[in-house]
């Protein structure tokens, strides 16, 4: 009983909530003082932070150093872009395409993870590094699926419930 109460007290410590509130307030105030370029750089950092969390989980909890997080980020981005732009012969709404691409990317990650995690130590690390390089070359050069160096044109802007994410500052709040 005492241990459970102590864990709850740690979880609902007022200092943590004050720090969390101060962080949110600081991020709101700073955002309105930043120009568009600075917000774009911060947005890219927040996106890459998601991949870094995945790397932290794989290295810290599983003990495997894998670099394939960026490859899966690219797979998800290209799936979402293709589903939103109509290049596949149909167009899905933004939120639906995100959910579908997350599901499909997770299936691809499960399949590649089953292969790569059979390798031990540095073999797994180098296999994932090679996987990233192969996908980078494919993304950059295969125009029918990925648009090549020009990318995918006519990707619709994300809108959720009538709210349109049409500026870097709106994306900042979504990413935050």
C-alpha positions as CSV (number, residue, x, y, z in Angstrom):
1,X,0.0,0.0,0.0
2,X,2.8,2.4,0.9
3,X,4.7,1.8,-2.3
4,X,1.6,2.5,-4.5
5,X,0.9,5.7,-2.7
6,X,4.5,6.8,-3.0
7,X,4.4,6.1,-6.8
8,X,1.2,8.1,-7.1
9,X,2.8,11.0,-5.2
10,X,5.7,11.0,-7.6
11,X,3.5,10.9,-10.6
12,X,1.3,13.8,-9.4
13,X,4.1,15.9,-7.9
14,X,3.2,19.6,-8.2
15,X,6.7,20.6,-9.2
16,X,6.5,18.4,-12.3
17,X,3.2,20.0,-13.3
18,X,4.6,23.5,-12.8
19,X,7.6,22.6,-14.9
20,X,5.4,21.2,-17.6
21,X,3.2,24.3,-17.6
22,X,6.2,26.6,-17.7
23,X,7.6,24.6,-20.7
24,X,4.3,24.9,-22.6
25,X,4.0,28.6,-21.7
26,X,7.6,29.2,-22.8
27,X,7.1,27.4,-26.1
28,X,4.0,29.5,-26.8
29,X,5.7,32.8,-26.1
30,X,8.8,31.9,-28.0
31,X,6.8,30.8,-31.0
32,X,5.2,34.2,-31.5
33,X,8.6,35.8,-31.5
34,X,10.2,33.5,-34.1
35,X,10.3,34.2,-37.8
36,X,9.2,31.5,-40.3
37,X,12.6,30.1,-41.0
38,X,13.3,29.6,-37.3
39,X,9.9,27.8,-36.9
40,X,10.8,25.6,-39.8
41,X,14.1,24.6,-38.3
42,X,12.4,23.9,-34.9
43,X,9.7,21.8,-36.7
44,X,12.4,19.7,-38.4
45,X,14.1,19.2,-35.0
46,X,10.8,18.1,-33.5
47,X,10.2,15.6,-36.4
48,X,13.7,14.2,-36.0
49,X,13.2,14.0,-32.3
50,X,10.5,11.4,-32.9
51,X,13.0,9.2,-34.8
52,X,15.6,9.8,-32.0
53,X,13.1,8.5,-29.5
54,X,12.7,5.3,-31.5
55,X,16.5,4.9,-31.6
56,X,16.6,5.5,-27.8
57,X,14.1,2.7,-27.3
58,X,15.9,0.3,-29.5
59,X,19.3,1.0,-28.0
60,X,18.3,1.6,-24.4
61,X,15.6,-1.1,-23.9
62,X,16.6,-3.7,-26.5
63,X,20.3,-3.2,-26.7
64,X,20.4,-3.0,-30.5
65,X,21.8,0.0,-32.4
66,X,19.6,0.4,-35.5
67,X,19.5,3.2,-38.0
68,X,16.4,2.2,-39.9
69,X,14.2,4.8,-38.2
70,X,15.0,7.4,-40.8
71,X,14.1,4.8,-43.5
72,X,10.7,4.2,-42.0
73,X,10.2,7.9,-41.6
74,X,10.8,8.2,-45.4
75,X,8.5,5.2,-46.2
76,X,5.7,6.8,-44.1
77,X,6.2,10.2,-45.7
78,X,6.1,8.8,-49.3
79,X,3.1,6.6,-48.6
80,X,1.2,9.6,-47.1
81,X,2.2,11.8,-50.0
82,X,1.2,9.3,-52.6
83,X,-2.2,8.7,-50.9
84,X,-2.9,12.4,-50.6
85,X,-1.8,13.5,-54.1
86,X,-3.9,11.2,-56.2
87,X,-0.8,9.6,-57.9
88,X,-2.2,6.1,-57.2
89,X,-5.5,6.8,-59.1
90,X,-7.4,7.8,-55.9
91,X,-7.1,10.4,-53.2
92,X,-7.6,9.9,-49.5
93,X,-8.3,12.6,-46.9
94,X,-5.2,13.7,-45.0
95,X,-6.0,12.2,-41.7
96,X,-7.0,8.8,-43.2
97,X,-3.9,8.7,-45.4
98,X,-1.8,9.3,-42.2
99,X,-3.4,6.4,-40.4
100,X,-3.1,4.1,-43.4
101,X,0.5,5.0,-44.0
102,X,1.4,4.5,-40.3
103,X,-0.3,1.1,-40.4
104,X,1.5,0.1,-43.6
105,X,4.9,1.4,-42.4
106,X,4.4,-0.6,-39.2
107,X,3.8,-3.7,-41.2
108,X,7.0,-3.0,-43.3
109,X,8.9,-2.4,-40.0
110,X,7.7,-5.6,-38.5
111,X,8.8,-7.6,-41.6
112,X,12.2,-6.0,-41.8
113,X,12.6,-6.1,-38.0
114,X,12.0,-9.9,-38.1
115,X,14.9,-10.1,-40.6
116,X,17.3,-7.6,-39.1
117,X,16.9,-8.5,-35.4
118,X,18.1,-12.1,-36.2
119,X,21.5,-10.6,-36.8
120,X,23.6,-10.1,-33.7
121,X,25.7,-7.1,-32.6
122,X,27.3,-5.0,-35.3
123,X,25.8,-7.1,-38.1
124,X,22.3,-5.8,-37.3
125,X,23.7,-2.2,-37.1
126,X,25.4,-2.5,-40.5
127,X,22.4,-4.2,-42.1
128,X,20.1,-1.4,-41.0
129,X,22.6,1.2,-42.3
130,X,22.7,-0.6,-45.7
131,X,18.9,-0.6,-45.7
132,X,18.8,3.1,-45.1
133,X,21.3,3.7,-48.0
134,X,19.3,1.5,-50.4
135,X,16.1,3.3,-49.6
136,X,17.8,6.7,-49.9
137,X,19.0,5.8,-53.4
138,X,15.5,4.4,-54.3
139,X,13.7,7.5,-53.0
140,X,16.0,9.8,-54.8
141,X,16.1,8.1,-58.2
142,X,12.9,6.1,-58.8
143,X,10.5,8.6,-60.3
144,X,7.3,6.6,-60.8
145,X,6.8,5.9,-57.1
146,X,8.8,8.7,-55.4
147,X,9.0,11.5,-57.9
148,X,12.8,11.4,-58.1
149,X,14.7,14.5,-57.2
150,X,11.7,16.7,-58.0
151,X,9.6,14.9,-55.3
152,X,5.8,14.5,-55.3
153,X,3.8,17.4,-56.6
154,X,0.3,18.5,-55.5
155,X,0.3,17.1,-52.0
156,X,-2.8,18.6,-50.3
157,X,-2.5,20.6,-47.1
158,X,-3.5,18.7,-44.0
159,X,-6.8,19.7,-42.4
160,X,-8.4,18.3,-39.3
161,X,-12.0,19.2,-38.5
162,X,-11.9,22.3,-40.6
163,X,-8.5,23.5,-39.2
164,X,-6.0,23.8,-42.0
165,X,-2.3,23.5,-41.3
166,X,-1.1,26.0,-43.8
167,X,1.8,27.7,-41.9
168,X,4.9,26.6,-40.1
169,X,3.5,27.9,-36.8
170,X,0.4,25.8,-37.1
171,X,2.6,22.8,-37.8
172,X,4.7,23.7,-34.8
173,X,1.8,23.4,-32.4
174,X,0.8,20.1,-34.0
175,X,4.3,18.7,-33.6
176,X,4.7,20.0,-30.1
